[in-house]
Amino acid sequence: MREFLFNAGWILGLRLANVPLQFVLFVMITWHYSLAQVGTYALFNAAWFIARQLGPLGMEQSSLRFIPALLASGKDDQARWFEHRARQLVFVVLGAIAVAAGFLIFVLDISRLTGVSGPQFAIGLAALPGYALVALMAGQFRARGRIRAGQWPDSILVPLTAMLVIQAAQTTGLTSLFWLLAAHSAAIWCAAGTYWLLSRGHLSGRLARPAADQIRDIRRTSLTIALGGGVSVLASRLPLIFVSAILGSAATGLYEAAQRIGALGTLGTWAAGAAVSPMLSEAHARNQKRRLQDLLIASSWTALLPALIIFLGLIPGGSLVLYLFGPDYPAAHGALVALAGFAAINASAGLTSNTFNMTGHETIVLRFNGAQLLAIQIMAPPLIHLAGITGAGLAVLIAAILRDVSMGFLLPGKLGLAPGVWSRLGAGRAFGFALAKVSGR
């Protein structure tokens, strides 16, 4: 448990250092660009987010499961082979997707239809392989226990580089959307190069191909995780696309602002999941059911508490935070509260998906992610028509309850575990821990 708290602390600490940087970055964007331009940028950002989550092809998560096992059994050469092959595959696949997308944009003359120029599309697409590689390599570093090296290029270097490029462009009078997209492309490739340099030490040496059955296991696990993650990412970004199609670019900019602030509540969930996943895998491999239960409860409550505090704080204070982006942005307060509520629900039950992924039950996560996506598709358009961008946030919140809380009900039957928060055992453990702290024991 101490190891989990140490790793989660470092991951969350570096991620929290990213919060003010991302906030300042977005403030710069909203001050220097119009609301409509921010809305267009939000669509590119959605594509980059999908590349970050889906582009690693599930191998950033399967790395957390297989690399520690290979290293523990003395098969360092096989771990290196897996890491090299994963990077090559991700670069080739995402590079091909970016080229194909650029070709279609040119052939179909999408630039004329959207008002986004060809160079702007090109520089935006150039960032896609970079986002995928950064996500993959960060996962590989965490799988090796190199927590700080796996986090700071993404959390610190990316926003700092983007801010420097944006400010340099503004100083020289370059205020077109191209330079905003170029700033992010330069930042993400700078981070990818940094990860590559940092990994040269542990990746230099002999490579050995793992056994055929293990490669099949890695492929199957990675593919299932990728499908589940892809469906989940589409569910999270589909409301933004619906808002753009139904309400226009200005509303998309407002929703993007609400989404960025509301996402603060997911930081603890992400940090807890990244720290606990390899420990869940190890405990499952050793058939340590009690440790599995303890890890699930500890990580779930670690994720929930900051998300709940942020949600409660944004109910009265969200408009004030949004006003920092400009006088138009407080109109997104309703969507912000709904998205912060989604983050709290996801924090309370989202670690269930990590538990299933790390114990060989990836198909369960895939099915529930599919249900979440279907719910978004059904609910978002009518709710957006009825309540604007607040309706989009409500669709995300309801779909999260359907996915995360409902998935927890399968834990007792599949793994003999109780949900980390939504169970008598999880609540009792948390209450007992809090009571012991208050009494000084």
Secondary structure as UniProt FT lines:
FT   HELIX           2..32
FT   HELIX           35..54
FT   TURN            55..58
FT   HELIX           59..72
FT   TURN            73..74
FT   HELIX           76..107
FT   TURN            108..109
FT   HELIX           110..114
FT   HELIX           118..126
FT   HELIX           128..143
FT   TURN            144..145
FT   HELIX           147..152
FT   HELIX           153..157
FT   HELIX           158..171
FT   TURN            172..173
FT   HELIX           177..203
FT   HELIX           212..247
FT   HELIX           249..262
FT   HELIX           263..266
FT   HELIX           267..285
FT   TURN            286..287
FT   HELIX           289..323
FT   TURN            324..325
FT   TURN            327..328
FT   HELIX           329..332
FT   HELIX           333..349
FT   HELIX           351..358
FT   TURN            359..360
FT   HELIX           362..387
FT   HELIX           389..400
FT   HELIX           401..405
FT   HELIX           406..408
FT   TURN            409..410
FT   HELIX           411..415
FT   HELIX           424..438
FT   TURN            439..440
//
